Amino acid sequence: MSMPQGWEWLEDLPDEWEAPPDLQTPTPYPEVNLVIRLLSCEFLGFEARAAIGRFVTEEALYDMWFIEKVQTAGWEMKKSALLREVPMEQARIVYEAWKVLNAVSELDAPDAVLLERRVTAIKALTSTLQEAAERLVGIRAENAPAS
């Protein structure tokens, strides 16, 4: 199907990530449901929990910023569409790191191996959460009006 003239930029947008079924409840917000799952994990330490808190905070601040700016910032429709997808893209990246950690529990391996893999996966998840939060902060900073 051809695009109406002037709307060809829609073909350049990345595919939107559809949250998997396990992130569609208990709230209507996949990123919130992801955080609920993460915080329900009994073996995450303080550093990981702090990274989760920062991620959920920065995602909410990003959403508030976007809603406030989208009507008045004068962005092209393509830029608005790309910026709108950033939180879900970051949630997808965090979810993939979570799946790696979650999969460790299903391995049939000696306890020492499981512990080593879990520690590695927790470090990776923590780093991913920190990077996702930084990405959300960075985009807001990049799109702040010049003073």
N, CA, C and O atoms as a GROMACS GRO file, in nm:
protein
  588
    1MET      N    1   0.084  -0.117   0.000
    1MET     CA    2   0.000   0.000   0.000
    1MET      C    3   0.089   0.124   0.000
    1MET      O    4   0.184   0.132   0.078
    2SER      N    5   0.059   0.218  -0.085
    2SER     CA    6   0.142   0.338  -0.095
    2SER      C    7   0.100   0.439   0.011
    2SER      O    8  -0.015   0.445   0.054
    3MET      N    9   0.198   0.519   0.049
    3MET     CA   10   0.175   0.622   0.150
    3MET      C   11   0.125   0.749   0.080
    3MET      O   12   0.163   0.777  -0.034
    4PRO      N   13   0.042   0.824   0.149
    4PRO     CA   14   0.004   0.954   0.093
    4PRO      C   15   0.129   1.042   0.082
    4PRO      O   16   0.223   1.028   0.161
    5GLN      N   17   0.129   1.129  -0.014
    5GLN     CA   18   0.244   1.216  -0.034
    5GLN      C   19   0.273   1.295   0.093
    5GLN      O   20   0.183   1.352   0.156
    6GLY      N   21   0.400   1.298   0.130
    6GLY     CA   22   0.444   1.368   0.250
    6GLY      C   23   0.450   1.280   0.374
    6GLY      O   24   0.502   1.322   0.477
    7TRP      N   25   0.397   1.158   0.365
    7TRP     CA   26   0.395   1.067   0.479
    7TRP      C   27   0.493   0.951   0.462
    7TRP      O   28   0.487   0.854   0.538
    8GLU      N   29   0.580   0.959   0.365
    8GLU     CA   30   0.675   0.851   0.338
    8GLU      C   31   0.766   0.823   0.456
    8GLU      O   32   0.816   0.711   0.471
    9TRP      N   33   0.788   0.922   0.540
    9TRP     CA   34   0.874   0.905   0.657
    9TRP      C   35   0.824   0.795   0.751
    9TRP      O   36   0.902   0.740   0.829
   10LEU      N   37   0.695   0.762   0.744
   10LEU     CA   38   0.642   0.655   0.829
   10LEU      C   39   0.711   0.521   0.801
   10LEU      O   40   0.724   0.437   0.890
   11GLU      N   41   0.754   0.502   0.678
   11GLU     CA   42   0.823   0.378   0.642
   11GLU      C   43   0.961   0.369   0.707
   11GLU      O   44   1.016   0.259   0.719
   12ASP      N   45   1.018   0.482   0.748
   12ASP     CA   46   1.150   0.485   0.810
   12ASP      C   47   1.147   0.457   0.960
   12ASP      O   48   1.251   0.434   1.022
   13LEU      N   49   1.027   0.457   1.020
   13LEU     CA   50   1.016   0.435   1.164
   13LEU      C   51   1.046   0.288   1.196
   13LEU      O   52   1.008   0.199   1.120
   14PRO      N   53   1.113   0.264   1.307
   14PRO     CA   54   1.136   0.124   1.348
   14PRO      C   55   1.003   0.060   1.385
   14PRO      O   56   0.907   0.128   1.421
   15ASP      N   57   0.999  -0.072   1.376
   15ASP     CA   58   0.879  -0.144   1.417
   15ASP      C   59   0.855  -0.121   1.565
   15ASP      O   60   0.947  -0.125   1.645
   16GLU      N   61   0.729  -0.098   1.599
   16GLU     CA   62   0.693  -0.078   1.738
   16GLU      C   63   0.697  -0.211   1.811
   16GLU      O   64   0.648  -0.312   1.760
   17TRP      N   65   0.757  -0.212   1.930
   17TRP     CA   66   0.765  -0.333   2.010
   17TRP      C   67   0.632  -0.356   2.080
   17TRP      O   68   0.580  -0.267   2.148
   18GLU      N   69   0.576  -0.473   2.061
   18GLU     CA   70   0.454  -0.509   2.131
   18GLU      C   71   0.494  -0.587   2.256
   18GLU      O   72   0.560  -0.691   2.249
   19ALA      N   73   0.453  -0.536   2.368
   19ALA     CA   74   0.488  -0.600   2.495
   19ALA      C   75   0.433  -0.742   2.499
   19ALA      O   76   0.319  -0.765   2.458
   20PRO      N   77   0.512  -0.835   2.548
   20PRO     CA   78   0.465  -0.974   2.559
   20PRO      C   79   0.352  -0.985   2.661
   20PRO      O   80   0.332  -0.895   2.744
   21PRO      N   81   0.277  -1.095   2.656
   21PRO     CA   82   0.162  -1.112   2.747
   21PRO      C   83   0.198  -1.096   2.894
   21PRO      O   84   0.116  -1.046   2.972
   22ASP      N   85   0.318  -1.139   2.935
   22ASP     CA   86   0.352  -1.130   3.078
   22ASP      C   87   0.377  -0.987   3.124
   22ASP      O   88   0.397  -0.963   3.243
   23LEU      N   89   0.377  -0.891   3.031
   23LEU     CA   90   0.391  -0.750   3.070
   23LEU      C   91   0.263  -0.670   3.045
   23LEU      O   92   0.266  -0.547   3.048
   24GLN      N   93   0.153  -0.738   3.022
   24GLN     CA   94   0.028  -0.668   2.992
   24GLN      C   95  -0.065  -0.659   3.113
   24GLN      O   96  -0.174  -0.601   3.104
   25THR      N   97  -0.023  -0.717   3.224
   25THR     CA   98  -0.099  -0.706   3.348
   25THR      C   99  -0.001  -0.695   3.464
   25THR      O  100   0.113  -0.738   3.445
   26PRO      N  101  -0.032  -0.643   3.576
   26PRO     CA  102  -0.164  -0.607   3.626
   26PRO      C  103  -0.209  -0.466   3.586
   26PRO      O  104  -0.327  -0.433   3.603
   27THR      N  105  -0.119  -0.383   3.534
   27THR     CA  106  -0.157  -0.248   3.493
   27THR      C  107  -0.160  -0.244   3.340
   27THR      O  108  -0.112  -0.337   3.275
   28PRO      N  109  -0.214  -0.138   3.282
   28PRO     CA  110  -0.212  -0.127   3.136
   28PRO      C  111  -0.077  -0.076   3.082
   28PRO      O  112  -0.065  -0.052   2.962
   29TYR      N  113   0.022  -0.059   3.168
   29TYR     CA  114   0.150  -0.002   3.128
   29TYR      C  115   0.261  -0.106   3.135
   29TYR      O  116   0.302  -0.146   3.245
   30PRO      N  117   0.311  -0.153   3.020
   30PRO     CA  118   0.414  -0.258   3.021
   30PRO      C  119   0.537  -0.223   3.103
   30PRO      O  120   0.592  -0.310   3.170
   31GLU      N  121   0.581  -0.099   3.098
   31GLU     CA  122   0.702  -0.062   3.173
   31GLU      C  123   0.678  -0.070   3.324
   31GLU      O  124   0.769  -0.107   3.398
   32VAL      N  125   0.558  -0.038   3.369
   32VAL     CA  126   0.524  -0.050   3.511
   32VAL      C  127   0.517  -0.198   3.550
   32VAL      O  128   0.567  -0.237   3.655
   33ASN      N  129   0.456  -0.278   3.465
   33ASN     CA  130   0.446  -0.422   3.492
   33ASN      C  131   0.584  -0.487   3.496
   33ASN      O  132   0.609  -0.578   3.575
   34LEU      N  133   0.674  -0.440   3.410
   34LEU     CA  134   0.812  -0.489   3.412
   34LEU      C  135   0.877  -0.457   3.546
   34LEU      O  136   0.942  -0.542   3.606
   35VAL      N  137   0.860  -0.335   3.591
   35VAL     CA  138   0.918  -0.294   3.720
   35VAL      C  139   0.859  -0.377   3.834
   35VAL      O  140   0.930  -0.415   3.926
   36ILE      N  141   0.730  -0.404   3.829
   36ILE     CA  142   0.666  -0.488   3.932
   36ILE      C  143   0.733  -0.626   3.933
   36ILE      O  144   0.764  -0.679   4.039
   37ARG      N  145   0.754  -0.682   3.816
   37ARG     CA  146   0.821  -0.814   3.807
   37ARG      C  147   0.962  -0.807   3.864
   37ARG      O  148   1.004  -0.895   3.939
   38LEU      N  149   1.034  -0.702   3.828
   38LEU     CA  150   1.171  -0.688   3.875
   38LEU      C  151   1.175  -0.675   4.027
   38LEU      O  152   1.256  -0.740   4.093
   39LEU      N  153   1.089  -0.592   4.082
   39LEU     CA  154   1.088  -0.571   4.227
   39LEU      C  155   1.038  -0.693   4.303
   39LEU      O  156   1.061  -0.706   4.423
   40SER      N  157   0.969  -0.781   4.233
   40SER     CA  158   0.921  -0.904   4.296
   40SER      C  159   1.028  -1.011   4.304
   40SER      O  160   1.010  -1.115   4.367
   41CYS      N  161   1.141  -0.986   4.240
   41CYS     CA  162   1.251  -1.082   4.240
   41CYS      C  163   1.319  -1.078   4.377
   41CYS      O  164   1.365  -0.972   4.420
   42GLU      N  165   1.324  -1.191   4.443
   42GLU     CA  166   1.372  -1.196   4.581
   42GLU      C  167   1.523  -1.189   4.598
   42GLU      O  168   1.571  -1.173   4.710
   43PHE      N  169   1.599  -1.199   4.489
   43PHE     CA  170   1.744  -1.202   4.506
   43PHE      C  171   1.817  -1.083   4.444
   43PHE      O  172   1.938  -1.088   4.426
   44LEU      N  173   1.746  -0.977   4.412
   44LEU     CA  174   1.814  -0.856   4.363
   44LEU      C  175   1.863  -0.775   4.482
   44LEU      O  176   1.791  -0.757   4.580
   45GLY      N  177   1.984  -0.726   4.471
   45GLY     CA  178   2.043  -0.648   4.579
   45GLY      C  179   2.006  -0.501   4.570
   45GLY      O  180   1.926  -0.458   4.487
   46PHE      N  181   2.067  -0.424   4.659
   46PHE     CA  182   2.037  -0.282   4.668
   46PHE      C  183   2.070  -0.206   4.540
   46PHE      O  184   1.993  -0.121   4.496
   47GLU      N  185   2.183  -0.238   4.479
   47GLU     CA  186   2.223  -0.167   4.357
   47GLU      C  187   2.122  -0.189   4.246
   47GLU      O  188   2.086  -0.095   4.175
   48ALA      N  189   2.078  -0.311   4.230
   48ALA     CA  190   1.978  -0.341   4.126
   48ALA      C  191   1.846  -0.272   4.158
   48ALA      O  192   1.782  -0.216   4.069
   49ARG      N  193   1.805  -0.275   4.284
   49ARG     CA  194   1.679  -0.209   4.321
   49ARG      C  195   1.688  -0.059   4.302
   49ARG      O  196   1.589   0.004   4.262
   50ALA      N  197   1.802   0.000   4.330
   50ALA     CA  198   1.820   0.143   4.306
   50ALA      C  199   1.812   0.173   4.156
   50ALA      O  200   1.754   0.274   4.116
   51ALA      N  201   1.870   0.086   4.075
   51ALA     CA  202   1.864   0.105   3.929
   51ALA      C  203   1.721   0.092   3.878
   51ALA      O  204   1.680   0.164   3.787
   52ILE      N  205   1.644   0.000   3.937
   52ILE     CA  206   1.503  -0.014   3.900
   52ILE      C  207   1.429   0.114   3.935
   52ILE      O  208   1.351   0.166   3.854
   53GLY      N  209   1.452   0.166   4.055
   53GLY     CA  210   1.387   0.290   4.097
   53GLY      C  211   1.420   0.406   4.005
   53GLY      O  212   1.333   0.486   3.970
   54ARG      N  213   1.545   0.416   3.967
   54ARG     CA  214   1.586   0.525   3.878
   54ARG      C  215   1.521   0.508   3.741
   54ARG      O  216   1.476   0.605   3.681
   55PHE      N  217   1.517   0.385   3.691
   55PHE     CA  218   1.455   0.360   3.561
   55PHE      C  219   1.308   0.401   3.563
   55PHE      O  220   1.263   0.473   3.473
   56VAL      N  221   1.232   0.357   3.663
   56VAL     CA  222   1.090   0.390   3.667
   56VAL      C  223   1.070   0.540   3.684
   56VAL      O  224   0.976   0.597   3.628
   57THR      N  225   1.156   0.605   3.761
   57THR     CA  226   1.148   0.750   3.779
   57THR      C  227   1.176   0.823   3.648
   57THR      O  228   1.100   0.911   3.607
   58GLU      N  229   1.285   0.787   3.582
   58GLU     CA  230   1.322   0.856   3.458
   58GLU      C  231   1.222   0.829   3.346
   58GLU      O  232   1.198   0.915   3.261
   59GLU      N  233   1.162   0.710   3.346
   59GLU     CA  234   1.061   0.681   3.244
   59GLU      C  235   0.938   0.768   3.267
   59GLU      O  236   0.882   0.821   3.171
   60ALA      N  237   0.896   0.784   3.391
   60ALA     CA  238   0.781   0.869   3.423
   60ALA      C  239   0.812   1.015   3.392
   60ALA      O  240   0.727   1.086   3.337
   61LEU      N  241   0.932   1.060   3.427
   61LEU     CA  242   0.971   1.198   3.395
   61LEU      C  243   0.975   1.221   3.244
   61LEU      O  244   0.937   1.327   3.196
   62TYR      N  245   1.022   1.121   3.170
   62TYR     CA  246   1.025   1.131   3.024
   62TYR      C  247   0.883   1.143   2.970
   62TYR      O  248   0.856   1.228   2.885
   63ASP      N  249   0.793   1.060   3.019
   63ASP     CA  250   0.654   1.067   2.973
   63ASP      C  251   0.592   1.203   3.002
   63ASP      O  252   0.524   1.260   2.916
   64MET      N  253   0.616   1.256   3.121
   64MET     CA  254   0.562   1.389   3.155
   64MET      C  255   0.622   1.494   3.063
   64MET      O  256   0.550   1.581   3.013
   65TRP      N  257   0.753   1.488   3.041
   65TRP     CA  258   0.821   1.582   2.952
   65TRP      C  259   0.765   1.574   2.812
   65TRP      O  260   0.736   1.677   2.750
   66PHE      N  261   0.749   1.454   2.761
   66PHE     CA  262   0.700   1.437   2.624
   66PHE      C  263   0.559   1.495   2.609
   66PHE      O  264   0.532   1.569   2.515
   67ILE      N  265   0.471   1.462   2.701
   67ILE     CA  266   0.333   1.512   2.694
   67ILE      C  267   0.332   1.664   2.699
   67ILE      O  268   0.254   1.728   2.629
   68GLU      N  269   0.417   1.722   2.782
   68GLU     CA  270   0.423   1.867   2.794
   68GLU      C  271   0.478   1.932   2.667
   68GLU      O  272   0.429   2.037   2.625
   69LYS      N  273   0.578   1.871   2.605
   69LYS     CA  274   0.648   1.932   2.492
   69LYS      C  275   0.590   1.901   2.355
   69LYS      O  276   0.608   1.980   2.262
   70VAL      N  277   0.522   1.789   2.339
   70VAL     CA  278   0.485   1.743   2.205
   70VAL      C  279   0.399   1.846   2.130
   70VAL      O  280   0.412   1.859   2.008
   71GLN      N  281   0.314   1.917   2.199
   71GLN     CA  282   0.227   2.014   2.133
   71GLN      C  283   0.295   2.148   2.105
   71GLN      O  284   0.257   2.218   2.012
   72THR      N  285   0.395   2.182   2.186
   72THR     CA  286   0.452   2.317   2.177
   72THR      C  287   0.595   2.323   2.125
   72THR      O  288   0.646   2.431   2.096
   73ALA      N  289   0.661   2.210   2.113
   73ALA     CA  290   0.803   2.211   2.078
   73ALA      C  291   0.829   2.236   1.930
   73ALA      O  292   0.941   2.270   1.891
   74GLY      N  293   0.727   2.220   1.847
   74GLY     CA  294   0.747   2.241   1.705
   74GLY      C  295   0.821   2.129   1.635
   74GLY      O  296   0.879   2.149   1.529
   75TRP      N  297   0.820   2.010   1.695
   75TRP     CA  298   0.886   1.896   1.634
   75TRP      C  299   0.810   1.853   1.510
   75TRP      O  300   0.688   1.868   1.503
   76GLU      N  301   0.882   1.800   1.413
   76GLU     CA  302   0.818   1.737   1.298
   76GLU      C  303   0.745   1.613   1.349
   76GLU      O  304   0.778   1.560   1.455
   77MET      N  305   0.648   1.566   1.273
   77MET     CA  306   0.574   1.447   1.315
   77MET      C  307   0.666   1.326   1.329
   77MET      O  308   0.646   1.244   1.419
   78LYS      N  309   0.766   1.315   1.241
   78LYS     CA  310   0.858   1.201   1.249
   78LYS      C  311   0.934   1.204   1.381
   78LYS      O  312   0.948   1.102   1.448
   79LYS      N  313   0.984   1.322   1.419
   79LYS     CA  314   1.059   1.332   1.544
   79LYS      C  315   0.969   1.300   1.662
   79LYS      O  316   1.010   1.229   1.755
   80SER      N  317   0.846   1.351   1.661
   80SER     CA  318   0.753   1.321   1.770
   80SER      C  319   0.727   1.171   1.779
   80SER      O  320   0.724   1.115   1.889
   81ALA      N  321   0.710   1.106   1.665
   81ALA     CA  322   0.684   0.961   1.664
   81ALA      C  323   0.805   0.884   1.717
   81ALA      O  324   0.790   0.789   1.793
   82LEU      N  325   0.924   0.925   1.677
   82LEU     CA  326   1.046   0.858   1.725
   82LEU      C  327   1.064   0.878   1.875
   82LEU      O  328   1.099   0.784   1.946
   83LEU      N  329   1.042   0.999   1.923
   83LEU     CA  330   1.056   1.027   2.065
   83LEU      C  331   0.952   0.952   2.148
   83LEU      O  332   0.981   0.911   2.261
   84ARG      N  333   0.833   0.935   2.095
   84ARG     CA  334   0.727   0.864   2.167
   84ARG      C  335   0.763   0.717   2.191
   84ARG      O  336   0.718   0.657   2.289
   85GLU      N  337   0.843   0.660   2.102
   85GLU     CA  338   0.877   0.518   2.112
   85GLU      C  339   0.995   0.489   2.204
   85GLU      O  340   1.020   0.373   2.237
   86VAL      N  341   1.068   0.591   2.245
   86VAL     CA  342   1.189   0.569   2.326
   86VAL      C  343   1.162   0.492   2.455
   86VAL      O  344   1.236   0.397   2.484
   87PRO      N  345   1.060   0.526   2.534
   87PRO     CA  346   1.039   0.450   2.658
   87PRO      C  347   1.010   0.302   2.634
   87PRO      O  348   1.060   0.217   2.708
   88MET      N  349   0.932   0.270   2.533
   88MET     CA  350   0.903   0.129   2.505
   88MET      C  351   1.028   0.056   2.456
   88MET      O  352   1.048  -0.061   2.486
   89GLU      N  353   1.110   0.125   2.380
   89GLU     CA  354   1.234   0.063   2.333
   89GLU      C  355   1.325   0.034   2.453
   89GLU      O  356   1.388  -0.072   2.458
   90GLN      N  357   1.332   0.126   2.546
   90GLN     CA  358   1.414   0.103   2.665
   90GLN      C  359   1.354  -0.009   2.751
   90GLN      O  360   1.427  -0.090   2.808
   91ALA      N  361   1.221  -0.013   2.760
   91ALA     CA  362   1.156  -0.122   2.834
   91ALA      C  363   1.187  -0.256   2.768
   91ALA      O  364   1.209  -0.356   2.837
   92ARG      N  365   1.189  -0.260   2.635
   92ARG     CA  366   1.222  -0.384   2.564
   92ARG      C  367   1.363  -0.430   2.598
   92ARG      O  368   1.385  -0.549   2.622
   93ILE      N  369   1.457  -0.338   2.599
   93ILE     CA  370   1.596  -0.372   2.628
   93ILE      C  371   1.609  -0.426   2.772
   93ILE      O  372   1.678  -0.524   2.796
   94VAL      N  373   1.542  -0.360   2.866
   94VAL     CA  374   1.545  -0.405   3.006
   94VAL      C  375   1.477  -0.542   3.017
   94VAL      O  376   1.526  -0.630   3.088
   95TYR      N  377   1.366  -0.560   2.948
   95TYR     CA  378   1.294  -0.687   2.952
   95TYR      C  379   1.383  -0.801   2.901
   95TYR      O  380   1.383  -0.910   2.958
   96GLU      N  381   1.459  -0.775   2.796
   96GLU     CA  382   1.549  -0.879   2.743
   96GLU      C  383   1.656  -0.916   2.847
   96GLU      O  384   1.690  -1.034   2.861
   97ALA      N  385   1.708  -0.818   2.920
   97ALA     CA  386   1.805  -0.848   3.026
   97ALA      C  387   1.737  -0.925   3.140
   97ALA      O  388   1.797  -1.015   3.198
   98TRP      N  389   1.614  -0.890   3.170
   98TRP     CA  390   1.538  -0.961   3.273
   98TRP      C  391   1.515  -1.106   3.232
   98TRP      O  392   1.527  -1.197   3.315
   99LYS      N  393   1.483  -1.129   3.105
   99LYS     CA  394   1.460  -1.266   3.058
   99LYS      C  395   1.585  -1.351   3.076
   99LYS      O  396   1.576  -1.469   3.109
  100VAL      N  397   1.702  -1.292   3.053
  100VAL     CA  398   1.828  -1.366   3.073
  100VAL      C  399   1.842  -1.406   3.219
  100VAL      O  400   1.875  -1.521   3.249
  101LEU      N  401   1.816  -1.312   3.309
  101LEU     CA  402   1.824  -1.343   3.452
  101LEU      C  403   1.720  -1.448   3.490
  101LEU      O  404   1.751  -1.543   3.563
  102ASN      N  405   1.600  -1.432   3.443
  102ASN     CA  406   1.492  -1.524   3.476
  102ASN      C  407   1.522  -1.666   3.426
  102ASN      O  408   1.484  -1.764   3.490
  103ALA      N  409   1.588  -1.677   3.314
  103ALA     CA  410   1.620  -1.808   3.256
  103ALA      C  411   1.721  -1.886   3.340
  103ALA      O  412   1.726  -2.009   3.332
  104VAL      N  413   1.801  -1.816   3.419
  104VAL     CA  414   1.900  -1.884   3.502
  104VAL      C  415   1.831  -1.983   3.597
  104VAL      O  416   1.883  -2.092   3.621
  105SER      N  417   1.716  -1.945   3.649
  105SER     CA  418   1.644  -2.031   3.743
  105SER      C  419   1.599  -2.162   3.680
  105SER      O  420   1.576  -2.261   3.751
  106GLU      N  421   1.587  -2.164   3.551
  106GLU     CA  422   1.539  -2.284   3.481
  106GLU      C  423   1.652  -2.376   3.436
  106GLU      O  424   1.627  -2.483   3.381
  107LEU      N  425   1.776  -2.335   3.461
  107LEU     CA  426   1.890  -2.418   3.420
  107LEU      C  427   1.908  -2.536   3.514
  107LEU      O  428   1.881  -2.528   3.634
  108ASP      N  429   1.952  -2.644   3.457
  108ASP     CA  430   1.988  -2.761   3.536
  108ASP      C  431   2.140  -2.762   3.546
  108ASP      O  432   2.210  -2.815   3.459
  109ALA      N  433   2.189  -2.703   3.654
  109ALA     CA  434   2.334  -2.691   3.672
  109ALA      C  435   2.365  -2.691   3.822
  109ALA      O  436   2.277  -2.669   3.904
  110PRO      N  437   2.490  -2.717   3.856
  110PRO     CA  438   2.530  -2.712   3.997
  110PRO      C  439   2.504  -2.573   4.057
  110PRO      O  440   2.505  -2.472   3.986
  111ASP      N  441   2.481  -2.571   4.187
  111ASP     CA  442   2.450  -2.444   4.255
  111ASP      C  443   2.556  -2.337   4.231
  111ASP      O  444   2.522  -2.220   4.212
  112ALA      N  445   2.682  -2.375   4.230
  112ALA     CA  446   2.790  -2.278   4.209
  112ALA      C  447   2.780  -2.214   4.071
  112ALA      O  448   2.804  -2.094   4.055
  113VAL      N  449   2.744  -2.292   3.973
  113VAL     CA  450   2.729  -2.241   3.836
  113VAL      C  451   2.608  -2.149   3.829
  113VAL      O  452   2.614  -2.042   3.769
  114LEU      N  453   2.498  -2.191   3.891
  114LEU     CA  454   2.378  -2.108   3.893
  114LEU      C  455   2.404  -1.974   3.961
  114LEU      O  456   2.360  -1.869   3.913
  115LEU      N  457   2.475  -1.978   4.072
  115LEU     CA  458   2.508  -1.854   4.143
  115LEU      C  459   2.592  -1.762   4.056
  115LEU      O  460   2.564  -1.643   4.047
  116GLU      N  461   2.694  -1.816   3.992
  116GLU     CA  462   2.780  -1.736   3.905
  116GLU      C  463   2.699  -1.673   3.790
  116GLU      O  464   2.715  -1.555   3.760
  117ARG      N  465   2.614  -1.751   3.729
  117ARG     CA  466   2.534  -1.699   3.617
  117ARG      C  467   2.432  -1.597   3.665
  117ARG      O  468   2.405  -1.498   3.596
  118ARG      N  469   2.375  -1.620   3.784
  118ARG     CA  470   2.279  -1.524   3.838
  118ARG      C  471   2.348  -1.392   3.870
  118ARG      O  472   2.295  -1.286   3.839
  119VAL      N  473   2.465  -1.398   3.932
  119VAL     CA  474   2.539  -1.275   3.964
  119VAL      C  475   2.572  -1.198   3.836
  119VAL      O  476   2.557  -1.076   3.831
  120THR      N  477   2.618  -1.270   3.734
  120THR     CA  478   2.650  -1.206   3.606
  120THR      C  479   2.525  -1.143   3.544
  120THR      O  480   2.531  -1.031   3.494
  121ALA      N  481   2.413  -1.215   3.548
  121ALA     CA  482   2.290  -1.164   3.489
  121ALA      C  483   2.236  -1.044   3.567
  121ALA      O  484   2.182  -0.951   3.507
  122ILE      N  485   2.251  -1.045   3.698
  122ILE     CA  486   2.207  -0.930   3.780
  122ILE      C  487   2.292  -0.808   3.748
  122ILE      O  488   2.238  -0.697   3.738
  123LYS      N  489   2.422  -0.826   3.733
  123LYS     CA  490   2.508  -0.713   3.696
  123LYS      C  491   2.469  -0.658   3.560
  123LYS      O  492   2.464  -0.536   3.541
  124ALA      N  493   2.440  -0.746   3.466
  124ALA     CA  494   2.400  -0.702   3.332
  124ALA      C  495   2.265  -0.630   3.337
  124ALA      O  496   2.248  -0.527   3.272
  125LEU      N  497   2.172  -0.682   3.414
  125LEU     CA  498   2.041  -0.616   3.429
  125LEU      C  499   2.057  -0.479   3.492
  125LEU      O  500   1.997  -0.382   3.447
  126THR      N  501   2.137  -0.471   3.597
  126THR     CA  502   2.160  -0.343   3.665
  126THR      C  503   2.220  -0.242   3.569
  126THR      O  504   2.176  -0.127   3.564
  127SER      N  505   2.318  -0.283   3.494
  127SER     CA  506   2.382  -0.195   3.395
  127SER      C  507   2.281  -0.152   3.288
  127SER      O  508   2.279  -0.036   3.247
  128THR      N  509   2.199  -0.245   3.242
  128THR     CA  510   2.098  -0.214   3.141
  128THR      C  511   1.998  -0.113   3.194
  128THR      O  512   1.960  -0.020   3.123
  129LEU      N  513   1.955  -0.130   3.318
  129LEU     CA  514   1.862  -0.034   3.380
  129LEU      C  515   1.925   0.104   3.389
  129LEU      O  516   1.860   0.205   3.360
  130GLN      N  517   2.052   0.110   3.431
  130GLN     CA  518   2.122   0.238   3.442
  130GLN      C  519   2.135   0.305   3.305
  130GLN      O  520   2.114   0.426   3.292
  131GLU      N  521   2.170   0.226   3.204
  131GLU     CA  522   2.184   0.281   3.069
  131GLU      C  523   2.050   0.330   3.015
  131GLU      O  524   2.044   0.433   2.949
  132ALA      N  525   1.943   0.256   3.042
  132ALA     CA  526   1.810   0.297   2.997
  132ALA      C  527   1.770   0.429   3.062
  132ALA      O  528   1.718   0.518   2.995
  133ALA      N  529   1.794   0.442   3.191
  133ALA     CA  530   1.763   0.568   3.261
  133ALA      C  531   1.844   0.682   3.202
  133ALA      O  532   1.791   0.791   3.179
  134GLU      N  533   1.973   0.658   3.177
  134GLU     CA  534   2.059   0.762   3.119
  134GLU      C  535   2.012   0.802   2.979
  134GLU      O  536   2.017   0.920   2.943
  135ARG      N  537   1.966   0.706   2.902
  135ARG     CA  538   1.915   0.734   2.767
  135ARG      C  539   1.794   0.826   2.776
  135ARG      O  540   1.783   0.922   2.699
  136LEU      N  541   1.704   0.799   2.869
  136LEU     CA  542   1.585   0.884   2.886
  136LEU      C  543   1.623   1.025   2.929
  136LEU      O  544   1.566   1.122   2.880
  137VAL      N  545   1.718   1.035   3.020
  137VAL     CA  546   1.766   1.166   3.065
  137VAL      C  547   1.834   1.239   2.948
  137VAL      O  548   1.810   1.358   2.926
  138GLY      N  549   1.918   1.166   2.876
  138GLY     CA  550   1.993   1.226   2.766
  138GLY      C  551   1.904   1.282   2.657
  138GLY      O  552   1.930   1.390   2.605
  139ILE      N  553   1.800   1.212   2.623
  139ILE     CA  554   1.710   1.261   2.517
  139ILE      C  555   1.639   1.387   2.563
  139ILE      O  556   1.623   1.481   2.485
  140ARG      N  557   1.597   1.390   2.688
  140ARG     CA  558   1.534   1.514   2.738
  140ARG      C  559   1.633   1.629   2.732
  140ARG      O  560   1.597   1.740   2.694
  141ALA      N  561   1.758   1.603   2.770
  141ALA     CA  562   1.860   1.710   2.770
  141ALA      C  563   1.890   1.756   2.627
  141ALA      O  564   1.904   1.875   2.602
  142GLU      N  565   1.900   1.661   2.534
  142GLU     CA  566   1.928   1.695   2.394
  142GLU      C  567   1.819   1.781   2.332
  142GLU      O  568   1.845   1.859   2.240
  143ASN      N  569   1.698   1.766   2.382
  143ASN     CA  570   1.584   1.837   2.324
  143ASN      C  571   1.535   1.952   2.410
  143ASN      O  572   1.424   2.002   2.392
  144ALA      N  573   1.619   1.993   2.504
  144ALA     CA  574   1.585   2.110   2.587
  144ALA      C  575   1.612   2.236   2.505
  144ALA      O  576   1.706   2.242   2.425
  145PRO      N  577   1.530   2.336   2.527
  145PRO     CA  578   1.554   2.462   2.454
  145PRO      C  579   1.689   2.524   2.494
  145PRO      O  580   1.730   2.517   2.610
  146ALA      N  581   1.755   2.582   2.397
  146ALA     CA  582   1.883   2.648   2.425
  146ALA      C  583   1.859   2.771   2.510
  146ALA      O  584   1.763   2.845   2.488
  147SER      N  585   1.948   2.793   2.609
  147SER     CA  586   1.931   2.911   2.695
  147SER      C  587   2.033   3.015   2.658
  147SER      O  588   2.036   3.123   2.718
   0.00000   0.00000   0.00000
